[in-house]
Amino acid sequence: MENSTLDRTSYVGSEKNVIDDLNPMKSIFLHGLSSIKQKNYGNHPLEKLEKNRFEIEEYKNLNVLRSIQGKQAPLRLLAERNAASKIGRLPFMQSSNLMMDVLTGQDELIMPSNIFNNPLEFNEVQMPAHMNMEKSLNIL
């Protein structure tokens, strides 16, 4: 009898699990529609390069900076970026991360990720501001 019952917590870590097989509509809602072409052929080779382009370019720039100015220059730049990434707003307000975008040069680029699928554009806050603050401070 124990094999017939499913423990939901044991399947949380896997991307596609037994619970998704039991309810295919839930799987579509969680993982999106998949096309037959994508299953058979995979992604386009340039898609992987485009995803890693910024990291590769950043690595090259830091190596050039290290060879020209020494070890302290990339360390200082990475420390500035680390400090800029930790700055945020109140929990109920979404941050645009403008300081981080300026430091990395992302503010000058117009990419498809800036135009399509922008989650900040249609963001709705469900709880009032006071409740969000109490939740973030572990008071609630």
Summary of the structure (lengths in Angstrom):
residues: 140
radius of gyration: 21.9
end to end distance: 39.8
largest distance: 68.6
contacts: 244
relative contact order: 0.06
helix: 61%
strand: 0%
